[in-house]
């Protein structure tokens, strides 16, 4: 069995402003830095063997305190970058609705089946992400692995590993620095934890 911890990055200014970030390389906000430190404190008692990160600053800087506490090197992998939203990035949903109208509203209603700028489709993103997941899981039985990435990517990984059919993206949410845990067994995968951010001061649902 492999324990796979999936972690979203800390808060950024664009998170607070509800702007679409995608591949735009936004720094953590002051609050995001605090969140990453609290995440690191929580992980100091975990037994993690390897830690991987999206190369985007907000993910890598979130991973750093936890990696330092555990004495681990962070391995950056492009597979775990956020969904690329192309010319939508930097705008909030109100601006996108005003500028792109039906193109954007159709996507929001059915994101897993509608095309969008950048990566183009969820199928393209899933292929990229799962190539990375399969690579880091190969031959790792008995290990515990952490991946620090992005909310969209965490949701895509969970859906793919659990074999969830139909709409999923609009029915879930992943909070900043939350932890989700999937156990990878020989014949099945088991979701043990979803979106746990109890290490944060406001970590009450």
Buried (B, 14 or more C-beta within 10 A) or exposed (E): EBBBBBBBBBBBBBBEEEBBBBBBEBEBBEBBBBBBBBBBEBBEEBEBBBBBBBBBBBBBBBBBBBBEBBEBEBBBBEBBBBBBBBEBBBBEBEBBBEEBEEBBEBBEEEBBEBEBBBBEBBEBBBEBBBEBBEEBBEEBEEBBBBBBBBBBBBBBBBBBBBEBEEEBBEEBEBBBBBBBBBBBEEEEBEEEEBBBBEBBEEBEE
